[in-house]
Amino acid sequence: MTPPMNTQPDLDNMKAWRHQIHQYPELGFEEVATSRLVAERLAEWGYEVHTGIADTGVVGVLRWGDSSGPRLALRADMDALPIHEETGLPWASQVAGKMHACGHDGHTAILLGAAEALARQQRAKGLPGSGTLTLIFQPAEELGGGGGARRMIEEGLFERFPCDALFGLHNYPGKPTGHFHFREGAFLASSDKVTLTFVGKGGHGAMPQMAVDPTLPAAATVMALQSIVGRNVDPNLASVISVGRLQAGNAYNIIPGSAELELSVRTLDPEVRDTLERRIRAVAQSQAEAFDCRCEVAYERGYPVLINAPAETQLAVDTARELFGDERVESPATPLTASEDCAFFLEQVPGCYLMVGNGDNGYDQGALLGPCSVHNPHYDFNDACLTPAATFWVGLVSRFFSKFSQPA
């Protein structure tokens, strides 16, 4: 099933696209130049191109054979982050305060490389069977609950471009370069943002009896929140409640009128997600009442749990094993409490989201630092991932249409 040599993804082109996108990063729903690059390349290779979906989203469609054949979608994200790059690499961001610190430049280049190779294969000898291939270049993955996947769905993505299965991938820092990680079922966590505002009565720090101090229930809540995961959640079900911000007052001798906490809440189980919300509300409001305050709760549900379908995950695993061997495939991989808005797509269409090892990918002034987390100013996508990942996409397309274009 290995793609013929004349249809292998072009590494030089992928690196050039990746470095160009990296040098000129664009934030969510602002990916104008990136979308233009994607649309121009897809049109050049013969894809039917649709732009302006969720503002800057691009969809490329390739059809062959029987129009009633199977329909496959592959997805890549395009947006950058509001981080000032500190890698010192030749292709470092040229835009102050913005960088591709999560590897979406690499994901876009990978899918472009696969798209070009598949178009070349179709012209040379035809793709297997018959069907429709839809390539989704999504904006604004990094924008929390308002992510680009949800917007694309709301704007009729799957009504306009119906598909039977959908696949996406992400680089995995610190894992061996070009190794593939799969997991059936829950693979990535939901992500919710919670703001707790404790409202009391401000006053002089020397006369606390004349005030109602909101910092007391806020502090008590920070501690009490950790009992939720420890005592209300099955220990086998991973969950995280993190207090990312605690803010109150602006002077040492003034009791503030309010105190505010911001929480990141994550879990790998949809039912536990409901439990966490119920208990967070109850704990915060009970602590406020205990200190004669009130608590205002703003609970924003973001990305859902990302759940991979069994059949599609097995198809992806089989593809990777045939292309790269068992030693480069981990299945089942350990689930992660990171989140991804591809989960919205996988709520609509069965599919699989996978990870590709990104190896050593941290740099400082051009010097290699070793493994580096995403969302870090020293991070850079590893170009050594481009060929294996794009080759995987080409192989997956071949396997999918070979299998599902056959008569029942």
C-alpha positions as CSV (number, residue, x, y, z in Angstrom):
1,M,0.0,0.0,0.0
2,T,3.0,2.3,0.1
3,P,2.4,5.1,-2.4
4,P,4.3,4.8,-5.7
5,M,7.6,6.9,-5.7
6,N,6.2,9.3,-8.2
7,T,3.3,10.2,-5.9
8,Q,5.3,10.6,-2.7
9,P,4.7,13.9,-0.9
10,D,7.3,16.6,-1.9
11,L,9.4,17.4,1.2
12,D,11.0,20.6,-0.3
13,N,7.6,22.1,-1.0
14,M,6.2,21.2,2.4
15,K,9.2,22.8,4.1
16,A,8.8,25.9,2.0
17,W,5.1,26.2,2.8
18,R,5.7,25.5,6.4
19,H,8.4,28.1,6.8
20,Q,6.4,30.8,4.9
21,I,3.4,30.2,7.1
22,H,5.6,30.2,10.2
23,Q,7.2,33.5,9.3
24,Y,3.9,35.3,8.9
25,P,1.6,33.9,11.6
26,E,-2.1,34.8,11.8
27,L,-4.4,34.5,14.8
28,G,-7.8,32.9,14.7
29,F,-10.2,34.1,12.0
30,E,-7.4,36.3,10.7
31,E,-5.7,33.7,8.6
32,V,-6.1,35.7,5.4
33,A,-2.6,35.0,3.8
34,T,-2.5,31.4,5.0
35,S,-6.0,30.8,3.5
36,R,-4.9,32.4,0.2
37,L,-1.8,30.2,0.0
38,V,-3.9,27.1,0.7
39,A,-6.7,28.0,-1.8
40,E,-4.2,28.9,-4.6
41,R,-2.3,25.6,-4.2
42,L,-5.5,23.5,-4.2
43,A,-6.9,25.2,-7.3
44,E,-3.5,24.8,-9.0
45,W,-3.8,21.0,-8.4
46,G,-7.3,20.7,-9.7
47,Y,-9.3,20.7,-6.5
48,E,-12.7,22.4,-6.3
49,V,-12.0,25.2,-3.8
50,H,-14.4,26.8,-1.4
51,T,-13.4,29.8,0.7
52,G,-14.9,32.1,3.3
53,I,-16.3,29.4,5.5
54,A,-16.1,30.7,9.1
55,D,-14.4,33.8,7.6
56,T,-11.0,32.3,6.7
57,G,-11.7,28.5,6.4
58,V,-10.9,26.7,3.1
59,V,-12.3,23.5,1.8
60,G,-10.9,21.6,-1.2
61,V,-12.9,18.8,-2.9
62,L,-11.6,16.1,-5.2
63,R,-14.1,13.7,-6.8
64,W,-13.6,10.7,-9.1
65,G,-15.6,7.7,-10.3
66,D,-19.1,7.1,-9.1
67,S,-20.5,10.1,-7.3
68,S,-22.3,7.8,-4.9
69,G,-19.0,6.4,-3.6
70,P,-17.6,6.9,-0.1
71,R,-16.7,10.3,1.3
72,L,-13.6,11.0,3.3
73,A,-12.6,14.2,5.1
74,L,-9.1,15.2,6.3
75,R,-8.7,18.2,8.5
76,A,-5.8,20.6,9.4
77,D,-5.8,23.8,11.5
78,M,-4.1,27.0,10.4
79,D,-4.1,29.6,13.3
80,A,-1.2,30.9,15.4
81,L,-0.9,32.0,19.0
82,P,-0.4,35.5,20.7
83,I,3.2,34.6,21.8
84,H,6.4,36.3,21.0
85,E,8.8,33.8,19.4
86,E,12.3,33.3,20.9
87,T,13.7,30.4,18.8
88,G,16.1,32.6,16.8
89,L,15.6,30.2,13.8
90,P,16.0,31.6,10.2
91,W,12.2,31.2,9.6
92,A,11.2,32.7,13.0
93,S,8.1,34.8,13.1
94,Q,8.4,38.2,11.5
95,V,5.3,39.5,13.4
96,A,5.9,40.7,16.9
97,G,3.8,39.0,19.5
98,K,2.5,36.2,17.2
99,M,4.0,32.8,16.5
100,H,3.1,29.3,15.4
101,A,3.7,27.8,18.9
102,C,1.4,24.8,18.4
103,G,2.6,23.5,15.0
104,H,-0.5,24.4,13.0
105,D,2.0,25.6,10.3
106,G,3.2,22.0,10.1
107,H,-0.3,20.6,10.1
108,T,-1.3,22.8,7.2
109,A,1.9,22.0,5.2
110,I,1.4,18.2,5.8
111,L,-2.2,18.3,4.4
112,L,-1.0,20.4,1.5
113,G,1.8,18.0,0.8
114,A,-0.7,15.1,0.8
115,A,-3.2,17.0,-1.3
116,E,-0.5,17.6,-4.0
117,A,0.6,14.0,-4.0
118,L,-3.0,12.7,-4.2
119,A,-3.8,15.0,-7.1
120,R,-0.6,13.8,-8.8
121,Q,-1.6,10.2,-8.2
122,Q,-5.1,10.8,-9.6
123,R,-3.7,12.3,-12.8
124,A,-1.1,9.5,-13.2
125,K,-3.1,6.3,-12.5
126,G,-6.2,7.3,-10.6
127,L,-7.2,6.9,-7.0
128,P,-8.7,3.7,-5.8
129,G,-12.3,2.9,-6.4
130,S,-14.5,6.0,-6.5
131,G,-15.6,8.7,-4.1
132,T,-15.1,12.2,-2.7
133,L,-12.1,13.5,-0.8
134,T,-12.7,16.7,1.2
135,L,-9.8,18.6,2.7
136,I,-10.8,21.0,5.6
137,F,-8.4,23.8,6.4
138,Q,-9.8,25.2,9.6
139,P,-9.3,28.6,11.2
140,A,-9.2,29.5,14.9
141,E,-8.6,26.2,16.7
142,E,-7.0,28.1,19.6
143,L,-10.0,30.2,20.5
144,G,-11.5,28.0,23.2
145,G,-15.3,27.7,23.1
146,G,-15.6,29.9,20.0
147,G,-13.3,27.7,17.9
148,G,-13.4,27.5,14.2
149,A,-14.7,23.9,14.0
150,R,-17.9,24.9,15.8
151,R,-18.3,27.9,13.4
152,M,-17.7,25.8,10.3
153,I,-20.4,23.3,11.5
154,E,-22.8,26.2,12.3
155,E,-22.3,27.6,8.8
156,G,-23.3,24.2,7.2
157,L,-20.0,22.5,6.6
158,F,-21.4,19.0,6.6
159,E,-24.5,19.9,4.8
160,R,-22.4,21.3,2.0
161,F,-19.7,18.7,2.2
162,P,-21.1,15.5,3.6
163,C,-18.6,12.9,4.6
164,D,-18.7,9.4,6.0
165,A,-15.5,9.6,8.1
166,L,-13.1,12.4,9.2
167,F,-9.5,12.3,10.4
168,G,-7.2,14.9,11.9
169,L,-3.7,14.9,13.5
170,H,-1.5,16.9,15.8
171,N,2.2,16.8,16.5
172,Y,3.3,15.3,19.8
173,P,6.4,17.0,21.4
174,G,8.9,14.8,23.2
175,K,7.8,11.6,21.4
176,P,10.1,10.0,18.8
177,T,9.9,11.8,15.5
178,G,7.4,10.2,13.0
179,H,6.0,7.7,15.5
180,F,2.2,7.5,15.5
181,H,-0.1,7.4,18.5
182,F,-3.8,6.2,18.4
183,R,-6.5,5.6,20.9
184,E,-10.1,4.4,20.4
185,G,-12.7,6.2,22.6
186,A,-11.8,9.2,24.7
187,F,-8.4,10.5,23.7
188,L,-8.4,14.2,24.5
189,A,-10.2,16.0,27.3
190,S,-13.0,18.5,27.3
191,S,-12.0,22.1,28.2
192,D,-14.2,24.5,30.2
193,K,-13.5,27.9,31.6
194,V,-15.2,29.0,34.9
195,T,-15.2,32.4,36.4
196,L,-16.2,32.6,40.1
197,T,-16.8,36.2,41.4
198,F,-17.2,36.5,45.2
199,V,-19.0,39.7,46.1
200,G,-18.8,41.1,49.6
201,K,-18.5,44.7,50.9
202,G,-15.3,46.7,50.7
203,G,-13.8,48.5,53.6
204,H,-10.8,49.7,55.6
205,G,-8.2,47.0,56.4
206,A,-8.1,48.2,60.0
207,M,-11.9,47.9,60.5
208,P,-12.8,44.5,59.0
209,Q,-16.0,44.3,61.1
210,M,-17.5,47.0,58.9
211,A,-16.7,45.0,55.7
212,V,-17.6,41.7,54.2
213,D,-14.3,40.2,53.0
214,P,-14.7,38.2,49.7
215,T,-11.1,37.0,49.8
216,L,-12.0,34.5,52.5
217,P,-14.5,32.4,50.5
218,A,-12.2,32.8,47.5
219,A,-9.2,31.4,49.3
220,A,-11.4,28.6,50.9
221,T,-12.7,27.7,47.5
222,V,-9.2,27.3,46.0
223,M,-8.6,24.6,48.6
224,A,-12.1,23.1,48.5
225,L,-12.1,22.7,44.7
226,Q,-9.4,20.0,44.9
227,S,-11.7,17.8,47.0
228,I,-14.1,17.5,44.0
229,V,-11.6,15.5,41.9
230,G,-10.3,13.7,44.9
231,R,-13.8,12.7,46.4
232,N,-16.5,13.1,43.7
233,V,-14.8,11.5,40.7
234,D,-13.9,7.9,40.0
235,P,-10.1,7.7,40.4
236,N,-9.9,5.9,37.1
237,L,-11.4,8.8,35.2
238,A,-8.9,11.6,34.7
239,S,-10.0,15.1,35.6
240,V,-8.3,18.4,36.3
241,I,-9.4,21.6,38.1
242,S,-6.8,24.3,37.9
243,V,-7.0,27.8,39.3
244,G,-5.3,29.9,36.7
245,R,-6.1,33.3,38.1
246,L,-6.9,34.7,41.6
247,Q,-7.5,38.4,41.7
248,A,-8.7,40.8,44.4
249,G,-8.1,44.4,45.4
250,N,-5.2,46.8,44.6
251,A,-4.0,48.1,47.9
252,Y,-2.7,46.3,51.1
253,N,-4.9,48.2,53.5
254,I,-8.2,48.0,51.6
255,I,-10.6,45.1,51.9
256,P,-11.8,44.7,48.3
257,G,-15.5,44.5,47.4
258,S,-15.0,41.4,45.2
259,A,-12.5,38.6,44.5
260,E,-12.4,36.6,41.3
261,L,-11.1,33.1,40.4
262,E,-10.7,31.7,36.9
263,L,-10.6,27.9,36.5
264,S,-9.6,25.5,33.8
265,V,-11.7,22.4,34.1
266,R,-10.9,19.2,32.0
267,T,-12.1,15.6,31.9
268,L,-12.1,12.6,29.6
269,D,-15.7,11.6,30.4
270,P,-18.8,13.5,29.3
271,E,-20.7,12.4,32.5
272,V,-17.9,13.5,34.8
273,R,-18.0,16.8,33.0
274,D,-21.5,17.3,34.2
275,T,-20.5,16.2,37.7
276,L,-17.7,18.8,37.8
277,E,-19.9,21.6,36.8
278,R,-22.6,20.7,39.5
279,R,-20.0,20.4,42.3
280,I,-18.0,23.5,41.4
281,R,-21.2,25.6,41.5
282,A,-22.2,24.0,44.8
283,V,-18.8,24.4,46.5
284,A,-18.3,28.0,45.4
285,Q,-21.8,29.1,46.4
286,S,-21.6,27.2,49.8
287,Q,-18.2,28.8,50.6
288,A,-19.6,32.3,49.7
289,E,-22.6,31.7,52.0
290,A,-20.4,30.5,54.8
291,F,-18.6,33.9,54.8
292,D,-21.7,36.0,54.3
293,C,-20.9,36.7,50.6
294,R,-22.5,35.8,47.4
295,C,-20.9,34.1,44.4
296,E,-21.6,34.7,40.7
297,V,-20.7,31.7,38.5
298,A,-20.0,32.1,34.8
299,Y,-19.5,28.6,33.4
300,E,-18.4,28.5,29.8
301,R,-18.4,25.1,28.1
302,G,-15.6,24.9,25.6
303,Y,-14.4,21.9,23.6
304,P,-16.0,18.6,24.3
305,V,-14.3,15.3,25.0
306,L,-12.6,14.1,21.8
307,I,-13.9,10.5,21.1
308,N,-12.4,8.3,18.4
309,A,-14.7,5.8,16.7
310,P,-13.6,2.1,16.8
311,A,-13.7,1.3,13.1
312,E,-12.0,4.5,11.9
313,T,-9.3,4.2,14.6
314,Q,-8.5,0.6,13.5
315,L,-8.3,1.7,9.9
316,A,-5.8,4.4,10.8
317,V,-3.8,2.0,13.0
318,D,-3.7,-0.6,10.2
319,T,-2.5,2.1,7.7
320,A,0.3,3.3,10.0
321,R,1.5,-0.3,10.8
322,E,1.6,-1.2,7.1
323,L,3.5,2.0,6.2
324,F,5.9,2.3,9.1
325,G,5.9,-1.0,11.0
326,D,4.7,-1.9,14.5
327,E,7.7,-0.3,16.2
328,R,6.5,3.2,15.1
329,V,2.9,2.7,16.2
330,E,1.5,3.0,19.7
331,S,-2.1,1.8,20.1
332,P,-3.7,2.2,22.5
333,A,-1.8,5.4,23.4
334,T,-2.3,7.1,26.8
335,P,-5.1,9.7,26.8
336,L,-4.2,13.3,27.2
337,T,-5.9,16.1,29.1
338,A,-5.1,18.6,26.4
339,S,-8.1,19.6,24.3
340,E,-8.9,20.0,20.6
341,D,-11.9,21.5,18.7
342,C,-11.7,18.7,16.2
343,A,-13.8,17.1,18.9
344,F,-16.8,19.1,17.5
345,F,-16.3,17.5,14.1
346,L,-16.1,14.0,15.6
347,E,-19.4,14.6,17.4
348,Q,-20.9,14.9,13.9
349,V,-18.9,12.4,11.9
350,P,-17.2,9.2,13.0
351,G,-13.4,9.4,12.7
352,C,-10.1,9.4,14.4
353,Y,-7.7,12.1,15.7
354,L,-4.1,10.9,16.1
355,M,-0.7,12.2,17.3
356,V,2.6,12.2,15.4
357,G,5.8,12.3,17.4
358,N,7.6,15.7,17.1
359,G,10.9,14.7,18.7
360,D,13.3,17.4,19.9
361,N,11.7,20.7,18.9
362,G,12.9,23.4,21.3
363,Y,15.3,26.2,20.2
364,D,16.9,29.3,21.7
365,Q,18.7,31.6,19.3
366,G,18.8,28.7,16.9
367,A,20.5,26.3,19.3
368,L,18.6,23.0,19.9
369,L,17.2,22.8,23.5
370,G,15.5,19.4,23.2
371,P,11.9,18.5,23.7
372,C,9.7,21.6,24.2
373,S,6.0,21.9,24.9
374,V,3.6,23.6,22.6
375,H,2.4,27.1,23.5
376,N,6.0,27.9,24.4
377,P,8.1,30.8,22.8
378,H,10.9,28.3,22.2
379,Y,8.8,25.7,20.3
380,D,9.2,24.9,16.6
381,F,7.4,22.2,14.6
382,N,9.9,19.5,13.5
383,D,10.2,19.4,9.7
384,A,11.3,15.7,10.0
385,C,7.6,15.0,10.7
386,L,6.4,16.4,7.4
387,T,7.1,13.4,5.2
388,P,5.9,10.6,7.4
389,A,2.7,12.5,8.3
390,A,1.9,13.4,4.7
391,T,2.7,9.8,3.6
392,F,0.3,8.6,6.3
393,W,-2.5,10.8,4.8
394,V,-1.8,9.5,1.3
395,G,-1.8,5.9,2.6
396,L,-5.0,6.4,4.6
397,V,-6.8,7.8,1.5
398,S,-5.7,4.8,-0.5
399,R,-6.8,2.3,2.2
400,F,-10.1,4.0,2.9
401,F,-11.3,4.1,-0.8
402,S,-9.9,0.7,-1.6
403,K,-11.9,-0.8,1.3
404,F,-15.1,1.1,1.1
405,S,-15.5,1.4,-2.7
406,Q,-15.8,-2.4,-2.9
407,P,-19.3,-3.9,-3.4
408,A,-21.0,-5.0,-0.2
